[in-house]
Amino acid sequence: MPLAYVIWGIGLLSYIAVSLLWSGNVSYQLARNVTEAAQLEATVEATINRAVLGLLDGRYDRRWRVDGVAQEFSFGGAKVRVAIQDELGRIDLNHADGALLAGLFQSVGLDSFSASRRVDKILDWRDSNGLKRLNGATAQDYRAAGFAYGPRNGPFQSVDELKLVMDMTPELFRRVEPALTVYSGSNRLVLFRHARRRDRSDRPPARAGFHHPGRYRQISRHAVPRNSSPYHR
């Protein structure tokens, strides 16, 4: 009987020891998570502050770029990569005219007819007048094509909403999405080229390029106004 008490006591002490070890491990993990979260928050705040200082740098040859080209620096042992994109360097889905949108689609490989088909459907999606363009689509066309919805007949709420427009394939969306925005409020595309010449560091950077020059420099070349009326009944 005394042996049973001893075994029982040893078992109880072992249980208490394991419980204490488990509790200590949980406390350590919680403290570690709190520390890592604080470090991450400090890194994020430092990154934002560094980006602001980079944008305000009076030396134009060292000012951070706003065309999506990433900047890298270290903070607290962490390597940080930051890319800043001026929304004026993208095409606004709600304000761009048909010629500019057609130029974008042609710059990613569509022929003029295919680009025109997409553009007319985009413009019909955002227009509130209910009229149908030559290659556009109304609510009736969406229903006939099997869609459970029709055009918004109002401004795009996000770039992702473009996926809902008829004839917009996932692959085509992937190719044009980097060049689009709904926040600039501009009907034109502002292209940027960052100045790097030290002998002209007292001058502001020239506007003449884009983060994807090989793909989107063709936009302005393709953006030719259409001569005919866009609407038909």
Phi and psi in degrees as GROMACS dihedral restraints (atoms count N, CA, C in turn):
[ dihedral_restraints ]
;  ai    aj    ak    al  type     phi  dphi    fc
    3     4     5     6     1   -57.5    20    10
    4     5     6     7     1   -34.9    20    10
    6     7     8     9     1   -63.4    20    10
    7     8     9    10     1   -37.7    20    10
    9    10    11    12     1   -64.3    20    10
   10    11    12    13     1   -40.3    20    10
   12    13    14    15     1   -63.4    20    10
   13    14    15    16     1   -39.5    20    10
   15    16    17    18     1   -64.1    20    10
   16    17    18    19     1   -46.1    20    10
   18    19    20    21     1   -62.1    20    10
   19    20    21    22     1   -42.3    20    10
   21    22    23    24     1   -62.8    20    10
   22    23    24    25     1   -41.3    20    10
   24    25    26    27     1   -65.3    20    10
   25    26    27    28     1   -40.7    20    10
   27    28    29    30     1   -63.7    20    10
   28    29    30    31     1   -41.7    20    10
   30    31    32    33     1   -62.6    20    10
   31    32    33    34     1   -41.9    20    10
   33    34    35    36     1   -64.2    20    10
   34    35    36    37     1   -42.8    20    10
   36    37    38    39     1   -64.7    20    10
   37    38    39    40     1   -37.9    20    10
   39    40    41    42     1   -64.0    20    10
   40    41    42    43     1   -41.5    20    10
   42    43    44    45     1   -62.3    20    10
   43    44    45    46     1   -43.1    20    10
   45    46    47    48     1   -63.5    20    10
   46    47    48    49     1   -40.5    20    10
   48    49    50    51     1   -65.2    20    10
   49    50    51    52     1   -43.4    20    10
   51    52    53    54     1   -63.4    20    10
   52    53    54    55     1   -41.4    20    10
   54    55    56    57     1   -61.4    20    10
   55    56    57    58     1   -41.4    20    10
   57    58    59    60     1   -66.2    20    10
   58    59    60    61     1   -40.9    20    10
   60    61    62    63     1   -63.9    20    10
   61    62    63    64     1   -42.4    20    10
   63    64    65    66     1   -64.5    20    10
   64    65    66    67     1   -42.6    20    10
   66    67    68    69     1   -63.9    20    10
   67    68    69    70     1   -40.0    20    10
   69    70    71    72     1   -65.6    20    10
   70    71    72    73     1   -38.2    20    10
   72    73    74    75     1   -65.7    20    10
   73    74    75    76     1   -41.8    20    10
   75    76    77    78     1   -62.4    20    10
   76    77    78    79     1   -43.6    20    10
   78    79    80    81     1   -62.6    20    10
   79    80    81    82     1   -38.7    20    10
   81    82    83    84     1   -65.1    20    10
   82    83    84    85     1   -44.2    20    10
   84    85    86    87     1   -63.5    20    10
   85    86    87    88     1   -40.7    20    10
   87    88    89    90     1   -63.4    20    10
   88    89    90    91     1   -44.2    20    10
   90    91    92    93     1   -63.9    20    10
   91    92    93    94     1   -38.7    20    10
   93    94    95    96     1   -66.1    20    10
   94    95    96    97     1   -41.8    20    10
   96    97    98    99     1   -62.5    20    10
   97    98    99   100     1   -41.6    20    10
   99   100   101   102     1   -63.2    20    10
  100   101   102   103     1   -41.9    20    10
  102   103   104   105     1   -64.5    20    10
  103   104   105   106     1   -44.8    20    10
  105   106   107   108     1   -65.0    20    10
  106   107   108   109     1   -38.4    20    10
  108   109   110   111     1   -64.5    20    10
  109   110   111   112     1   -40.0    20    10
  111   112   113   114     1   -66.1    20    10
  112   113   114   115     1   -40.4    20    10
  114   115   116   117     1   -65.0    20    10
  115   116   117   118     1   -41.6    20    10
  117   118   119   120     1   -64.3    20    10
  118   119   120   121     1   -42.7    20    10
  120   121   122   123     1   -62.9    20    10
  121   122   123   124     1   -40.1    20    10
  123   124   125   126     1   -66.1    20    10
  124   125   126   127     1   -38.3    20    10
  126   127   128   129     1   -65.9    20    10
  127   128   129   130     1   -42.6    20    10
  129   130   131   132     1   -63.2    20    10
  130   131   132   133     1   -45.1    20    10
  132   133   134   135     1   -63.5    20    10
  133   134   135   136     1   -41.9    20    10
  135   136   137   138     1   -64.5    20    10
  136   137   138   139     1   -37.2    20    10
  138   139   140   141     1   -63.8    20    10
  139   140   141   142     1   -43.9    20    10
  141   142   143   144     1   -62.5    20    10
  142   143   144   145     1   -46.1    20    10
  144   145   146   147     1   -62.7    20    10
  145   146   147   148     1   -39.7    20    10
  147   148   149   150     1   -66.3    20    10
  148   149   150   151     1   -38.1    20    10
  150   151   152   153     1   -65.3    20    10
  151   152   153   154     1   -40.8    20    10
  153   154   155   156     1   -62.6    20    10
  154   155   156   157     1   -44.4    20    10
  156   157   158   159     1   -63.4    20    10
  157   158   159   160     1   -37.6    20    10
  159   160   161   162     1   -64.9    20    10
  160   161   162   163     1   -36.8    20    10
  162   163   164   165     1   -72.4    20    10
  163   164   165   166     1   -27.3    20    10
  165   166   167   168     1   -95.7    20    10
  166   167   168   169     1     1.9    20    10
  168   169   170   171     1   -58.2    20    10
  169   170   171   172     1   125.3    20    10
  171   172   173   174     1   -70.8    20    10
  172   173   174   175     1   -14.6    20    10
  174   175   176   177     1   -90.1    20    10
  175   176   177   178     1   107.2    20    10
  177   178   179   180     1   -64.1    20    10
  178   179   180   181     1   -27.8    20    10
  180   181   182   183     1   -74.4    20    10
  181   182   183   184     1   -12.9    20    10
  183   184   185   186     1  -114.0    20    10
  184   185   186   187     1    -1.5    20    10
  186   187   188   189     1   -66.5    20    10
  187   188   189   190     1   139.3    20    10
  189   190   191   192     1   -65.3    20    10
  190   191   192   193     1   143.3    20    10
  192   193   194   195     1   -76.1    20    10
  193   194   195   196     1   152.4    20    10
  195   196   197   198     1  -121.5    20    10
  196   197   198   199     1    25.8    20    10
  198   199   200   201     1  -111.1    20    10
  199   200   201   202     1    20.2    20    10
  201   202   203   204     1    90.4    20    10
  202   203   204   205     1    -3.4    20    10
  204   205   206   207     1   -74.5    20    10
  205   206   207   208     1   128.1    20    10
  207   208   209   210     1   -74.0    20    10
  208   209   210   211     1   145.6    20    10
  210   211   212   213     1  -112.0    20    10
  211   212   213   214     1   143.8    20    10
  213   214   215   216     1  -125.2    20    10
  214   215   216   217     1   140.9    20    10
  216   217   218   219     1  -157.6    20    10
  217   218   219   220     1   169.6    20    10
  219   220   221   222     1  -112.2    20    10
  220   221   222   223     1   144.6    20    10
  222   223   224   225     1  -147.5    20    10
  223   224   225   226     1   121.7    20    10
  225   226   227   228     1    58.3    20    10
  226   227   228   229     1    34.4    20    10
  228   229   230   231     1    84.7    20    10
  229   230   231   232     1    -4.4    20    10
  231   232   233   234     1  -103.4    20    10
  232   233   234   235     1   138.7    20    10
  234   235   236   237     1   -89.2    20    10
  235   236   237   238     1   127.5    20    10
  237   238   239   240     1  -115.9    20    10
  238   239   240   241     1   136.8    20    10
  240   241   242   243     1  -124.3    20    10
  241   242   243   244     1   120.9    20    10
  243   244   245   246     1  -126.0    20    10
  244   245   246   247     1   133.5    20    10
  246   247   248   249     1  -124.3    20    10
  247   248   249   250     1   130.3    20    10
  249   250   251   252     1  -115.1    20    10
  250   251   252   253     1   128.2    20    10
  252   253   254   255     1  -122.4    20    10
  253   254   255   256     1   116.4    20    10
  255   256   257   258     1   -69.0    20    10
  256   257   258   259     1   127.3    20    10
  258   259   260   261     1   -63.5    20    10
  259   260   261   262     1   -22.3    20    10
  261   262   263   264     1   -69.3    20    10
  262   263   264   265     1   -13.9    20    10
  264   265   266   267     1   -87.9    20    10
  265   266   267   268     1     9.6    20    10
  267   268   269   270     1  -123.9    20    10
  268   269   270   271     1   163.6    20    10
  270   271   272   273     1   -90.0    20    10
  271   272   273   274     1   124.4    20    10
  273   274   275   276     1   -80.9    20    10
  274   275   276   277     1   119.6    20    10
  276   277   278   279     1   -60.8    20    10
  277   278   279   280     1   -27.3    20    10
  279   280   281   282     1   -92.6    20    10
  280   281   282   283     1   -10.9    20    10
  282   283   284   285     1  -125.9    20    10
  283   284   285   286     1   -21.3    20    10
  285   286   287   288     1   -66.6    20    10
  286   287   288   289     1   141.9    20    10
  288   289   290   291     1   -81.9    20    10
  289   290   291   292     1   173.8    20    10
  291   292   293   294     1   -61.6    20    10
  292   293   294   295     1   -36.0    20    10
  294   295   296   297     1   -64.7    20    10
  295   296   297   298     1   -41.8    20    10
  297   298   299   300     1   -67.8    20    10
  298   299   300   301     1   -42.3    20    10
  300   301   302   303     1   -65.1    20    10
  301   302   303   304     1   -40.3    20    10
  303   304   305   306     1   -63.2    20    10
  304   305   306   307     1   -38.4    20    10
  306   307   308   309     1   -61.5    20    10
  307   308   309   310     1   -38.6    20    10
  309   310   311   312     1   -62.9    20    10
  310   311   312   313     1   -49.2    20    10
  312   313   314   315     1   -65.0    20    10
  313   314   315   316     1   -37.0    20    10
  315   316   317   318     1   -68.9    20    10
  316   317   318   319     1   -31.4    20    10
  318   319   320   321     1   -69.3    20    10
  319   320   321   322     1   -19.6    20    10
  321   322   323   324     1  -102.5    20    10
  322   323   324   325     1    12.7    20    10
  324   325   326   327     1   115.9    20    10
  325   326   327   328     1    -6.0    20    10
  327   328   329   330     1   -79.1    20    10
  328   329   330   331     1   147.6    20    10
  330   331   332   333     1   -77.4    20    10
  331   332   333   334     1   171.8    20    10
  333   334   335   336     1   -62.9    20    10
  334   335   336   337     1   -36.5    20    10
  336   337   338   339     1   -69.4    20    10
  337   338   339   340     1   -45.8    20    10
  339   340   341   342     1   -63.4    20    10
  340   341   342   343     1   -39.6    20    10
  342   343   344   345     1   -63.6    20    10
  343   344   345   346     1   -42.4    20    10
  345   346   347   348     1   -62.1    20    10
  346   347   348   349     1   -38.2    20    10
  348   349   350   351     1   -61.4    20    10
  349   350   351   352     1   -45.7    20    10
  351   352   353   354     1   -66.9    20    10
  352   353   354   355     1   -42.8    20    10
  354   355   356   357     1   -62.5    20    10
  355   356   357   358     1   -44.6    20    10
  357   358   359   360     1   -61.5    20    10
  358   359   360   361     1   -37.5    20    10
  360   361   362   363     1   -71.2    20    10
  361   362   363   364     1   -34.5    20    10
  363   364   365   366     1   -65.4    20    10
  364   365   366   367     1   -45.9    20    10
  366   367   368   369     1   -66.3    20    10
  367   368   369   370     1   -36.8    20    10
  369   370   371   372     1   -68.1    20    10
  370   371   372   373     1   -30.1    20    10
  372   373   374   375     1   -66.0    20    10
  373   374   375   376     1   -41.2    20    10
  375   376   377   378     1   -92.2    20    10
  376   377   378   379     1   -17.7    20    10
  378   379   380   381     1   -73.9    20    10
  379   380   381   382     1   146.1    20    10
  381   382   383   384     1  -101.2    20    10
  382   383   384   385     1     0.3    20    10
  384   385   386   387     1   -84.1    20    10
  385   386   387   388     1   -11.4    20    10
  387   388   389   390     1    77.6    20    10
  388   389   390   391     1    -2.9    20    10
  390   391   392   393     1   -78.0    20    10
  391   392   393   394     1   155.9    20    10
  393   394   395   396     1  -111.5    20    10
  394   395   396   397     1   129.0    20    10
  396   397   398   399     1   -77.1    20    10
  397   398   399   400     1   170.5    20    10
  399   400   401   402     1   -53.2    20    10
  400   401   402   403     1   -47.3    20    10
  402   403   404   405     1  -110.6    20    10
  403   404   405   406     1    20.7    20    10
  405   406   407   408     1   -83.7    20    10
  406   407   408   409     1  -167.1    20    10
  408   409   410   411     1  -152.6    20    10
  409   410   411   412     1   132.0    20    10
  411   412   413   414     1  -101.8    20    10
  412   413   414   415     1  -179.1    20    10
  414   415   416   417     1   -58.3    20    10
  415   416   417   418     1   -37.2    20    10
  417   418   419   420     1   -62.8    20    10
  418   419   420   421     1   -39.8    20    10
  420   421   422   423     1   -66.1    20    10
  421   422   423   424     1   -38.3    20    10
  423   424   425   426     1   -65.4    20    10
  424   425   426   427     1   -42.7    20    10
  426   427   428   429     1   -64.2    20    10
  427   428   429   430     1   -40.8    20    10
  429   430   431   432     1   -64.5    20    10
  430   431   432   433     1   -29.2    20    10
  432   433   434   435     1   -85.2    20    10
  433   434   435   436     1     0.1    20    10
  435   436   437   438     1    93.6    20    10
  436   437   438   439     1     7.3    20    10
  438   439   440   441     1   -79.7    20    10
  439   440   441   442     1   146.9    20    10
  441   442   443   444     1   -90.3    20    10
  442   443   444   445     1    10.7    20    10
  444   445   446   447     1  -144.3    20    10
  445   446   447   448     1   169.8    20    10
  447   448   449   450     1  -125.4    20    10
  448   449   450   451     1  -176.8    20    10
  450   451   452   453     1   -63.9    20    10
  451   452   453   454     1   150.9    20    10
  453   454   455   456     1   -66.3    20    10
  454   455   456   457     1   -33.2    20    10
  456   457   458   459     1    55.8    20    10
  457   458   459   460     1    43.8    20    10
  459   460   461   462     1  -168.6    20    10
  460   461   462   463     1   177.1    20    10
  462   463   464   465     1   -62.7    20    10
  463   464   465   466     1   147.4    20    10
  465   466   467   468     1   -63.2    20    10
  466   467   468   469     1   135.4    20    10
  468   469   470   471     1   -88.4    20    10
  469   470   471   472     1   -20.7    20    10
  471   472   473   474     1  -158.3    20    10
  472   473   474   475     1   164.0    20    10
  474   475   476   477     1   -66.4    20    10
  475   476   477   478     1   -34.9    20    10
  477   478   479   480     1   -60.4    20    10
  478   479   480   481     1   -24.6    20    10
  480   481   482   483     1   -63.0    20    10
  481   482   483   484     1   -20.9    20    10
  483   484   485   486     1   -60.2    20    10
  484   485   486   487     1   -26.0    20    10
  486   487   488   489     1   -61.4    20    10
  487   488   489   490     1   -23.4    20    10
  489   490   491   492     1   -81.9    20    10
  490   491   492   493     1   -15.8    20    10
  492   493   494   495     1   -69.7    20    10
  493   494   495   496     1   137.0    20    10
  495   496   497   498     1   -56.6    20    10
  496   497   498   499     1   140.7    20    10
  498   499   500   501     1    75.1    20    10
  499   500   501   502     1     5.0    20    10
  501   502   503   504     1   -91.7    20    10
  502   503   504   505     1   104.6    20    10
  504   505   506   507     1   -84.4    20    10
  505   506   507   508     1   156.9    20    10
  507   508   509   510     1   -57.5    20    10
  508   509   510   511     1   -38.5    20    10
  510   511   512   513     1   -67.4    20    10
  511   512   513   514     1   -42.5    20    10
  513   514   515   516     1   -66.0    20    10
  514   515   516   517     1   -40.7    20    10
  516   517   518   519     1   -61.2    20    10
  517   518   519   520     1   -42.5    20    10
  519   520   521   522     1   -59.9    20    10
  520   521   522   523     1   -34.1    20    10
  522   523   524   525     1   -77.7    20    10
  523   524   525   526     1   -31.3    20    10
  525   526   527   528     1   -99.4    20    10
  526   527   528   529     1   -17.8    20    10
  528   529   530   531     1   -56.0    20    10
  529   530   531   532     1   -40.4    20    10
  531   532   533   534     1   -61.2    20    10
  532   533   534   535     1   -21.0    20    10
  534   535   536   537     1   -96.7    20    10
  535   536   537   538     1     4.2    20    10
  537   538   539   540     1  -114.5    20    10
  538   539   540   541     1   154.5    20    10
  540   541   542   543     1  -153.3    20    10
  541   542   543   544     1   168.6    20    10
  543   544   545   546     1  -127.0    20    10
  544   545   546   547     1    16.2    20    10
  546   547   548   549     1  -114.8    20    10
  547   548   549   550     1   -14.4    20    10
  549   550   551   552     1   -74.2    20    10
  550   551   552   553     1   -32.0    20    10
  552   553   554   555     1    70.2    20    10
  553   554   555   556     1    14.0    20    10
  555   556   557   558     1  -110.1    20    10
  556   557   558   559     1   145.6    20    10
  558   559   560   561     1   -95.5    20    10
  559   560   561   562     1    13.3    20    10
  561   562   563   564     1  -137.2    20    10
  562   563   564   565     1   168.0    20    10
  564   565   566   567     1  -106.5    20    10
  565   566   567   568     1   122.6    20    10
  567   568   569   570     1   -98.9    20    10
  568   569   570   571     1   120.4    20    10
  570   571   572   573     1  -103.7    20    10
  571   572   573   574     1   142.4    20    10
  573   574   575   576     1  -119.6    20    10
  574   575   576   577     1   140.7    20    10
  576   577   578   579     1  -128.7    20    10
  577   578   579   580     1   123.4    20    10
  579   580   581   582     1   -80.6    20    10
  580   581   582   583     1   132.1    20    10
  582   583   584   585     1   -76.8    20    10
  583   584   585   586     1   130.2    20    10
  585   586   587   588     1  -125.5    20    10
  586   587   588   589     1    -0.4    20    10
  588   589   590   591     1   -80.7    20    10
  589   590   591   592     1   120.3    20    10
  591   592   593   594     1   -68.6    20    10
  592   593   594   595     1   -25.7    20    10
  594   595   596   597     1   -75.1    20    10
  595   596   597   598     1    -5.9    20    10
  597   598   599   600     1  -127.4    20    10
  598   599   600   601     1    32.2    20    10
  600   601   602   603     1   -68.7    20    10
  601   602   603   604     1   -11.0    20    10
  603   604   605   606     1   -89.5    20    10
  604   605   606   607     1     2.6    20    10
  606   607   608   609     1  -110.8    20    10
  607   608   609   610     1   149.8    20    10
  609   610   611   612     1   -71.1    20    10
  610   611   612   613     1   156.9    20    10
  612   613   614   615     1   -64.2    20    10
  613   614   615   616     1   142.1    20    10
  615   616   617   618     1   -77.7    20    10
  616   617   618   619     1   150.0    20    10
  618   619   620   621     1  -100.9    20    10
  619   620   621   622     1   107.2    20    10
  621   622   623   624     1  -161.6    20    10
  622   623   624   625     1     4.6    20    10
  624   625   626   627     1  -137.4    20    10
  625   626   627   628     1  -178.5    20    10
  627   628   629   630     1  -142.1    20    10
  628   629   630   631     1   158.1    20    10
  630   631   632   633     1   -59.7    20    10
  631   632   633   634     1   -28.1    20    10
  633   634   635   636     1  -116.6    20    10
  634   635   636   637     1    64.0    20    10
  636   637   638   639     1   -60.1    20    10
  637   638   639   640     1   -35.2    20    10
  639   640   641   642     1   -65.3    20    10
  640   641   642   643     1   -28.5    20    10
  642   643   644   645     1   -95.4    20    10
  643   644   645   646     1   -40.1    20    10
  645   646   647   648     1  -107.4    20    10
  646   647   648   649     1    -3.7    20    10
  648   649   650   651     1   -67.0    20    10
  649   650   651   652     1   -20.4    20    10
  651   652   653   654     1   -76.1    20    10
  652   653   654   655     1   -11.6    20    10
  654   655   656   657     1   -56.7    20    10
  655   656   657   658     1   -50.9    20    10
  657   658   659   660     1   -64.3    20    10
  658   659   660   661     1   -30.7    20    10
  660   661   662   663     1   -69.5    20    10
  661   662   663   664     1   -36.5    20    10
  663   664   665   666     1   -82.2    20    10
  664   665   666   667     1   -19.9    20    10
  666   667   668   669     1   -77.0    20    10
  667   668   669   670     1    83.6    20    10
  669   670   671   672     1  -113.1    20    10
  670   671   672   673     1   127.8    20    10
  672   673   674   675     1   -60.4    20    10
  673   674   675   676     1   144.2    20    10
  675   676   677   678     1   -82.9    20    10
  676   677   678   679     1   144.0    20    10
  678   679   680   681     1   -83.9    20    10
  679   680   681   682     1   -31.8    20    10
  681   682   683   684     1   -87.1    20    10
  682   683   684   685     1   162.4    20    10
  684   685   686   687     1   -66.2    20    10
  685   686   687   688     1   137.2    20    10
  687   688   689   690     1   -76.2    20    10
  688   689   690   691     1   -13.9    20    10
  690   691   692   693     1  -104.1    20    10
  691   692   693   694     1   151.6    20    10
  693   694   695   696     1  -147.7    20    10
  694   695   696   697     1   157.4    20    10
